[in-house]
Amino acid sequence: MSGPPSSGSATTRPRPRTGRLLEPLRTLRVRLALLVTLVVALVVGASSYLQMRVFESEISAGLEDTAIKIAVAVADDVEVRPEPLNHGALAESLREFYEAVPSLRAISVVRIVDGEAAVLVSTAAQERPEVLGLAQAAARRGETVYSSFRALKLVAVPARREERPFGAVVVTYSKDSVEQLKREGRIVLVWFVPAAIVVLALLVDLLTRRLIHRPIGGIRRTMNEVGAGQLSARAPVLRDDEIGAVAKGLNAMLAEMENFNVALQERVREATSELRARNDELVRSYERVLSLRDALGRAEQLAAVGHMAASVAHQIGTPLNLISGYVQVIREESGPDARVTQRLEIVQEQIAKVTSIVRTMLDHARRPTPREPTDLAALAQRVHDVARPKAAAMGVRLALSAPEVPPVLADPVQLELALLNLLSNGLDAMPNGGVLTIALVPSPEGVKIEVSDTGTGIAPDLLPRIFDPWVTTKGAGRGSGLGLSITREVVTAHGGTVTVRSEVGVGSTFTLVLPAAPVTVS
């Protein structure tokens, strides 16, 4: 058992002076009082400020409306007075308006002749220069105009006589009443609002001390005693309210804690161990579910592809036989024309290849496909010759680079189909012409076949899924999304790989890597 702490230990060190000063701010009583004070200050201050703004706006609008009405009345008076215009009577009328409204500073009738403004009658001893300019603006626009000069506001209304422009009436009024309202409002904010805040804060503190702070203080003392190890301590229940219910609940919990503390700790340890084991099992199950879901998705896609392929093969088998028969008839009827005969032989050869593919699809029983050493240069040349007419019709230049490369062990029909799929996609990606290149490249892994185009490219978000079934960059009705999937299956079945790199607006390059045929030693 350890001895009492030494005089220099952390438990006996005096608290810093700053901490002692801030200690009252950590109590609920002080925080609640500050919160109430802040809320009252915001509410009273905001309401007083808004009332001041409303009163100020109403007074300003009333002054402006009065000035406009006086200006319109004077303009109407000028219009209906008979010729010649009696300046003395007009001045007397202006003086009556001026004396009726204390906020008015001047009423001026300005006459404009040949663009020059001159004050005809005014209640001001000395007219301001801006009055003439505002009168000219009102007469020129034919509507009421406004202006400001320090604490003064000016309103000009155009005037007419005998249906012709005469000049304008300018009324100058002061905003002293608005400024007076502002000063009185500041006085209210400075004296009344703080007093109201202090009184309300004291009342709230008095109530909360009796209703909240005292019962909570008893609960807090009990918690401190329990923290010191006295599990027999109980909180006082002063009233049957919410805080009393909290005290009763605390006492009941302390009673249970005395009897079941050790058992509770043991149960927590058991529950934690069991939860950790279940969590590990859940993680493993989740990983297995993800793996099975990916495998199931792949299997469903392949099943859909196989079903579609079988359906297509069945549907096109009969038309291909009819086409083959018609080609034979045309060959017999064409005569000795060598060019026609050569082209018909190419057509017949391609029909035979398609028929072979269809037959393979219909006989799809997962039997090993017969492989034979295949000359990739000759195969690339055949694919080049087949695709050249379509490329020329689309304005695409077809380039072939076929150096001598080692043979590969492959099914030439399936491999030719895979290359034709790539060439077809490249032509579709260049509707406005371009260059389509087939290149054979020797490689340590075997032989590379690169098919490059200068077309539109593949979007980055689509590139990782470009070999999946039903994924296509073509518009609706132009592609099934199966060509690249079939190409990947053919290359994979031959023990090779197919990859793609692409840049939007630049083009795409598909790279097939096939293992070279084993060298036989005689």
VOGU-3710 file (C-alpha; in Angstrom, 3 decimals, decimal comma):
1> msgppssgsa> 0,000/0,000/0,000  1,435/3,349/-0,974  2,042/6,042/1,600  0,575/9,542/1,686  1,634/11,841/-1,086  4,633/13,997/-0,482  4,413/17,772/-0,122  5,893/18,239/-3,573  3,443/15,917/-5,395  0,891/17,066/-7,958
11> ttrprprtgr> -2,025/16,561/-5,533  -0,760/19,246/-3,150  0,378/21,810/-5,671  -1,528/25,078/-5,496  -3,686/25,851/-8,483  -2,538/28,641/-10,782  -3,982/32,041/-10,067  -5,686/32,163/-13,471  -7,427/28,852/-12,760  -8,732/30,169/-9,438
21> lleplrtlrv> -10,104/33,270/-11,150  -11,922/31,207/-13,803  -13,268/28,653/-11,319  -16,652/30,460/-10,806  -17,279/30,423/-14,568  -17,316/26,609/-14,532  -20,386/26,371/-12,285  -23,863/25,777/-13,650  -25,229/28,745/-11,690  -22,876/31,261/-13,288
31> rlallvtlvv> -23,257/29,769/-16,763  -27,045/29,776/-16,511  -27,044/33,379/-15,304  -24,747/34,391/-18,159  -26,910/32,544/-20,680  -30,099/34,204/-19,414  -28,380/37,585/-19,430  -27,185/37,061/-22,987  -30,630/35,948/-24,199  -32,382/38,869/-22,501
41> alvvgassyl> -29,803/41,286/-23,875  -30,254/39,960/-27,401  -34,069/39,991/-27,221  -34,418/43,428/-25,620  -31,664/44,968/-27,709  -32,932/43,482/-30,963  -36,547/44,492/-30,269  -35,493/48,040/-29,341  -33,317/48,325/-32,426  -36,064/47,004/-34,703
51> qmrvfeseis> -38,624/49,395/-33,210  -36,242/52,290/-33,773  -35,716/51,216/-37,367  -39,483/50,886/-37,926  -40,196/54,292/-36,406  -37,377/55,838/-38,398  -38,639/54,263/-41,624  -42,224/55,372/-40,953  -41,199/58,928/-40,123  -38,924/59,138/-43,184
61> agledtaiki> -41,681/57,757/-45,419  -44,202/60,198/-43,895  -41,905/63,176/-44,442  -41,244/62,140/-48,029  -44,943/61,565/-48,722  -45,837/64,979/-47,222  -43,161/66,713/-49,312  -44,420/65,036/-52,502  -48,030/65,950/-51,773  -47,093/69,617/-51,084
71> avavaddvev> -45,010/69,740/-54,274  -47,876/68,263/-56,316  -50,366/70,669/-54,712  -48,170/73,685/-55,514  -47,631/72,427/-59,070  -51,400/72,070/-59,514  -51,877/75,587/-58,080  -49,356/76,991/-60,555  -51,117/75,234/-63,416  -54,630/76,553/-62,635
81> rpeplnhgal> -53,707/80,184/-61,810  -54,754/82,612/-64,548  -52,354/84,709/-66,593  -50,478/86,770/-65,732  -49,077/84,765/-62,820  -49,434/86,751/-59,575  -46,162/86,263/-57,753  -47,435/87,770/-54,495  -50,458/85,459/-54,280  -48,267/82,462/-55,170
91> aeslrefyea> -45,759/83,423/-52,467  -48,594/83,691/-49,928  -49,780/80,184/-50,888  -46,262/78,828/-50,478  -45,957/80,448/-47,059  -49,155/78,728/-45,893  -47,772/75,321/-46,869  -44,424/76,187/-45,293  -45,918/77,189/-41,954  -48,237/74,129/-41,841
101> vpslraisvv> -45,391/71,584/-41,836  -42,518/72,312/-39,355  -40,066/69,957/-41,076  -40,124/71,964/-44,347  -37,080/74,145/-45,012  -38,039/75,689/-48,356  -40,630/75,576/-51,145  -39,432/76,956/-54,477  -41,163/77,448/-57,811  -38,544/77,314/-60,577
111> rivdgeaavl> -39,317/78,470/-64,080  -37,331/77,086/-67,014  -37,038/79,101/-70,218  -34,831/77,877/-73,090  -33,135/75,411/-70,736  -32,213/78,105/-68,200  -33,652/77,721/-64,692  -34,590/80,682/-62,512  -36,361/80,789/-59,142  -39,768/82,424/-59,604
121> vstaaqerpe> -41,017/82,309/-55,995  -39,396/80,734/-52,898  -39,812/80,699/-49,139  -36,016/80,547/-48,686  -33,975/83,694/-48,298  -31,123/82,200/-50,322  -31,676/79,403/-52,800  -29,262/76,469/-52,982  -27,610/75,727/-56,370  -28,761/72,096/-56,301
131> vlglaqaaar> -32,406/73,256/-56,362  -32,042/74,593/-59,916  -30,327/71,444/-61,158  -32,982/69,198/-59,597  -35,757/71,355/-61,145  -34,163/71,056/-64,592  -33,938/67,256/-64,175  -37,625/66,996/-63,190  -38,756/69,200/-66,084  -36,592/67,312/-68,569
141> rgetvyssfr> -37,765/63,823/-67,446  -41,349/64,849/-66,823  -41,452/62,945/-63,505  -40,689/63,352/-59,814  -36,991/63,286/-58,913  -35,213/63,175/-55,559  -31,889/64,325/-54,135  -30,106/64,534/-50,764  -27,773/67,095/-49,241  -26,414/66,223/-45,793
151> alklvavpar> -29,490/66,142/-43,485  -31,750/67,705/-46,134  -33,952/65,966/-48,684  -35,137/67,557/-51,956  -38,191/66,575/-54,017  -38,859/68,105/-57,454  -42,211/67,772/-59,273  -42,611/69,051/-62,867  -45,155/71,893/-63,361  -47,125/72,851/-66,478
161> reerpfgavv> -49,173/75,853/-67,574  -51,601/75,847/-70,471  -50,615/72,261/-71,372  -46,967/73,257/-71,801  -43,913/72,637/-69,588  -43,446/75,530/-67,215  -40,766/74,430/-64,761  -40,793/72,530/-61,496  -41,700/72,825/-57,814  -38,859/71,907/-55,434
171> vtyskdsveq> -39,603/71,109/-51,780  -36,728/70,922/-49,292  -37,358/69,223/-45,969  -35,198/68,239/-43,003  -34,659/64,871/-41,314  -34,042/66,409/-37,881  -37,012/64,534/-36,433  -35,491/61,238/-37,569  -32,167/62,163/-35,989  -33,992/63,131/-32,792
181> lkregrivlv> -35,619/59,686/-32,757  -32,204/58,077/-33,128  -30,796/60,036/-30,199  -33,739/59,125/-27,987  -33,405/55,490/-28,996  -29,720/55,467/-28,075  -30,598/56,861/-24,662  -33,132/54,057/-24,171  -30,607/51,428/-25,240  -27,922/52,839/-22,948
191> wfvpaaivvl> -30,050/53,192/-19,785  -33,195/51,091/-19,978  -31,851/47,911/-21,593  -28,975/47,302/-19,103  -31,303/47,936/-16,161  -33,874/45,485/-17,527  -31,164/42,892/-18,145  -29,796/43,156/-14,593  -33,238/42,896/-12,975  -34,253/39,868/-15,077
201> allvdlltrr> -30,919/38,131/-14,467  -31,232/38,598/-10,689  -34,793/37,242/-10,683  -33,797/34,200/-12,734  -30,783/33,537/-10,490  -32,973/33,756/-7,379  -35,440/31,224/-8,760  -32,875/28,792/-10,157  -30,886/28,827/-6,897  -33,835/27,431/-4,997
211> lihrpiggir> -35,323/25,176/-7,681  -32,220/23,810/-9,421  -28,851/24,654/-7,877  -29,582/23,487/-4,330  -30,894/19,987/-5,285  -28,134/19,565/-7,850  -25,581/20,544/-5,215  -26,797/17,689/-2,999  -26,527/15,215/-5,904  -23,065/16,504/-6,724
221> rtmnevgagq> -21,858/16,036/-3,131  -23,187/12,487/-3,161  -21,347/11,747/-6,417  -18,120/13,108/-4,936  -18,514/10,824/-1,925  -19,146/7,823/-4,161  -16,099/8,761/-6,236  -14,073/8,733/-3,032  -15,187/5,127/-2,394  -18,219/5,621/-0,110
231> lsarapvlrd> -20,787/3,521/-1,972  -23,207/3,873/0,978  -23,709/7,602/0,301  -27,202/8,676/-0,829  -28,477/11,863/-2,480  -31,090/13,969/-0,617  -34,570/13,993/-2,199  -35,994/17,491/-1,577  -39,003/17,461/-3,913  -40,948/15,043/-6,091
241> deigavakgl> -40,044/16,734/-9,377  -37,644/15,846/-12,197  -34,551/16,535/-10,080  -36,073/14,477/-7,236  -36,602/11,639/-9,710  -32,954/11,920/-10,738  -31,891/11,715/-7,077  -34,075/8,652/-6,497  -32,689/6,990/-9,605  -29,140/7,753/-8,471
251> namlaemenf> -29,839/6,230/-5,042  -31,291/3,108/-6,621  -28,309/2,795/-8,938  -25,909/3,201/-6,000  -27,735/0,468/-4,118  -27,369/-1,911/-7,055  -23,764/-0,864/-7,533  -22,910/-1,974/-3,992  -24,163/-5,496/-4,680  -23,263/-6,078/-8,323
261> nvalqervre> -20,113/-4,082/-9,019  -17,838/-7,086/-9,366  -20,388/-9,112/-11,330  -20,957/-6,194/-13,671  -17,268/-5,888/-14,460  -17,086/-9,601/-15,212  -20,086/-9,406/-17,478  -18,576/-6,449/-19,308  -15,400/-8,419/-19,948  -17,377/-11,404/-21,237
271> atselrarnd> -19,555/-9,227/-23,422  -16,517/-7,421/-24,825  -14,788/-10,702/-25,677  -17,924/-12,099/-27,307  -18,509/-8,883/-29,238  -14,942/-8,901/-30,531  -15,320/-12,501/-31,715  -18,623/-11,755/-33,403  -17,146/-8,669/-35,033  -14,269/-10,700/-36,487
281> elvrsyervl> -16,723/-13,296/-37,765  -18,892/-10,575/-39,255  -15,903/-9,092/-41,102  -15,009/-12,496/-42,529  -18,624/-13,121/-43,530  -18,804/-9,748/-45,203  -15,647/-10,443/-47,178  -17,053/-13,795/-48,293  -20,328/-12,160/-49,330  -18,454/-9,570/-51,400
291> slrdalgrae> -16,423/-12,280/-53,081  -19,501/-14,386/-53,814  -21,407/-11,365/-55,089  -18,630/-10,477/-57,529  -18,420/-14,089/-58,701  -22,205/-14,296/-59,073  -22,313/-11,076/-61,062  -19,593/-12,336/-63,364  -21,350/-15,681/-63,775  -24,672/-13,996/-64,552
301> qlaavghmaa> -23,024/-11,792/-67,176  -21,294/-14,765/-68,797  -24,525/-16,775/-68,718  -26,374/-13,900/-70,365  -23,662/-13,627/-73,002  -23,789/-17,361/-73,678  -27,573/-17,373/-73,932  -27,533/-14,410/-76,287  -24,751/-15,932/-78,378  -26,632/-19,215/-78,745
311> svahqigtpl> -29,822/-17,367/-79,692  -28,020/-15,241/-82,276  -26,225/-18,261/-83,721  -29,481/-20,152/-84,068  -31,227/-17,199/-85,738  -28,517/-16,427/-88,289  -27,664/-20,022/-89,239  -30,404/-20,439/-91,882  -29,849/-17,021/-93,597  -26,116/-17,784/-93,854
321> nlisgyvqvi> -26,852/-21,066/-95,644  -29,145/-19,238/-98,090  -26,476/-16,546/-98,706  -23,874/-19,229/-99,342  -26,165/-20,897/-101,901  -26,789/-17,620/-103,716  -23,054/-16,903/-103,846  -22,508/-20,293/-105,494  -25,205/-19,469/-108,078  -23,635/-16,049/-108,788
331> reesgpdarv> -20,202/-17,649/-109,229  -21,643/-20,063/-111,768  -23,461/-17,259/-113,625  -20,612/-14,698/-113,548  -18,511/-16,451/-116,124  -14,796/-16,025/-116,499  -14,621/-12,535/-114,904  -11,542/-12,967/-112,649  -12,215/-9,911/-110,464  -15,774/-10,944/-109,720
341> tqrleivqeq> -14,663/-14,516/-109,113  -11,953/-13,347/-106,686  -14,381/-11,171/-104,739  -16,968/-13,939/-104,603  -14,304/-16,304/-103,323  -13,511/-13,821/-100,486  -17,225/-13,553/-99,661  -17,582/-17,335/-99,748  -14,529/-17,701/-97,496  -15,923/-15,246/-94,934
351> iakvtsivrt> -19,333/-16,925/-95,027  -17,617/-20,228/-94,358  -15,810/-18,727/-91,371  -19,024/-17,225/-89,988  -20,782/-20,557/-90,541  -17,987/-22,285/-88,674  -18,331/-19,830/-85,806  -22,113/-20,317/-85,723  -21,680/-24,065/-85,716  -19,158/-23,786/-82,890
361> mldharrptp> -21,598/-21,670/-80,874  -24,445/-24,119/-81,425  -22,183/-27,054/-80,477  -20,968/-25,210/-77,419  -20,150/-28,072/-75,079  -16,917/-26,728/-73,651  -14,864/-29,145/-75,735  -11,236/-28,172/-76,264  -10,914/-26,117/-79,452  -8,369/-27,618/-81,857
371> reptdlaala> -5,235/-25,491/-82,028  -2,595/-25,363/-84,729  0,546/-23,333/-85,326  -0,675/-20,089/-86,847  1,270/-17,521/-88,861  0,184/-14,206/-87,367  1,588/-12,202/-90,283  -0,631/-14,068/-92,771  -3,585/-13,812/-90,424  -3,051/-10,038/-90,005
381> qrvhdvarpk> -2,837/-9,697/-93,797  -6,178/-11,495/-94,229  -7,844/-9,273/-91,621  -6,343/-6,230/-93,360  -7,733/-7,293/-96,743  -11,205/-7,958/-95,297  -11,451/-4,598/-93,517  -9,886/-2,480/-96,304  -13,075/-1,853/-98,382  -15,046/-0,620/-95,374
391> aaamgvrlal> -12,123/1,528/-94,219  -11,774/3,112/-97,656  -15,500/3,866/-97,768  -15,243/5,643/-94,390  -12,142/7,651/-95,364  -9,888/5,735/-92,970  -6,331/4,836/-93,923  -5,560/1,223/-92,947  -1,879/0,569/-92,122  -0,240/-2,826/-91,555
401> sapevppvla> 3,109/-3,581/-89,939  3,699/-7,341/-90,037  7,362/-8,299/-89,562  8,394/-11,915/-89,136  7,299/-13,149/-85,707  7,190/-16,600/-84,121  4,029/-18,635/-84,789  1,444/-19,108/-82,057  -0,624/-22,159/-81,188  -4,181/-20,953/-81,851
411> dpvqlelall> -7,534/-21,403/-83,523  -7,098/-19,053/-86,527  -10,842/-18,542/-87,018  -11,446/-17,410/-83,453  -8,313/-15,287/-83,426  -9,325/-13,639/-86,712  -12,769/-12,928/-85,227  -11,147/-11,232/-82,230  -9,017/-8,990/-84,484  -12,008/-8,149/-86,687
421> nllsngldam> -13,908/-7,052/-83,584  -11,083/-4,653/-82,691  -10,881/-3,296/-86,263  -14,664/-2,785/-86,369  -14,578/-0,846/-83,097  -11,684/1,282/-84,372  -13,573/2,165/-87,579  -16,693/3,083/-85,582  -14,563/5,403/-83,414  -13,441/7,392/-86,529
431> pnggvltial> -16,629/8,598/-88,292  -14,696/11,528/-89,795  -11,721/9,508/-91,029  -8,324/8,814/-89,531  -5,630/6,146/-89,359  -6,149/2,540/-88,198  -2,927/0,569/-87,609  -2,280/-3,154/-87,142  1,213/-3,899/-85,849  2,922/-7,176/-84,899
441> vpspegvkie> 5,668/-6,731/-82,294  7,998/-9,482/-80,998  7,953/-9,669/-77,213  9,680/-11,686/-74,473  6,215/-12,900/-73,431  5,491/-14,126/-76,977  3,955/-11,945/-79,717  2,168/-8,606/-79,359  -0,621/-7,508/-81,695  -1,388/-3,780/-81,394
451> vsdtgtgiap> -4,514/-2,271/-82,971  -4,411/1,550/-82,777  -6,874/4,188/-83,974  -6,986/7,990/-83,991  -10,632/8,144/-82,994  -12,669/9,665/-80,204  -11,117/7,614/-77,391  -12,775/6,063/-74,325  -14,011/8,022/-71,293  -11,876/7,436/-68,134
461> dllprifdpw> -14,881/6,270/-66,087  -15,757/3,652/-68,740  -12,219/2,384/-69,379  -12,006/-0,110/-66,424  -15,264/-1,817/-67,571  -14,715/-1,742/-71,339  -14,234/-5,550/-71,579  -17,387/-6,359/-69,567  -20,416/-7,706/-71,473  -23,022/-5,144/-72,594
471> vttkgagrgs> -20,643/-2,211/-72,028  -20,301/-0,059/-75,168  -19,352/3,494/-76,151  -21,686/3,463/-79,144  -25,138/4,969/-79,293  -28,383/3,043/-78,956  -28,932/0,605/-81,819  -25,276/0,732/-82,996  -23,585/-1,796/-80,742  -24,392/-4,736/-78,466
481> glglsitrev> -21,443/-4,360/-76,090  -20,333/-7,982/-76,671  -17,444/-7,580/-79,147  -14,712/-6,711/-76,650  -16,038/-9,287/-74,181  -15,784/-11,987/-76,844  -12,307/-10,785/-77,806  -11,129/-11,065/-74,208  -12,550/-14,578/-73,891  -10,822/-15,703/-77,110
491> vtahggtvtv> -7,464/-14,232/-76,070  -7,759/-15,625/-72,532  -8,630/-19,080/-73,894  -5,387/-18,946/-75,908  -3,398/-18,206/-72,744  -2,905/-14,542/-73,608  -3,928/-11,124/-72,284  -5,579/-8,060/-73,778  -5,200/-4,498/-72,436  -6,176/-1,037/-73,605
501> rsevgvgstf> -4,903/2,473/-73,185  -6,919/5,422/-74,403  -7,104/9,204/-74,316  -10,266/11,113/-75,141  -9,890/12,997/-78,428  -6,572/11,269/-79,282  -7,401/7,591/-79,823  -7,110/4,109/-78,368  -4,629/1,221/-78,566  -5,584/-2,403/-77,843
511> tlvlpaapvt> -2,654/-4,743/-77,124  -2,977/-8,536/-77,430  -0,144/-10,645/-76,002  -0,117/-14,312/-77,117  2,394/-16,980/-76,090  4,580/-18,283/-78,863  4,143/-21,889/-79,993  6,597/-24,301/-78,396  9,559/-25,165/-80,607  9,588/-28,793/-81,616
521> vs> 12,988/-30,491/-81,867  13,192/-33,166/-84,575
//
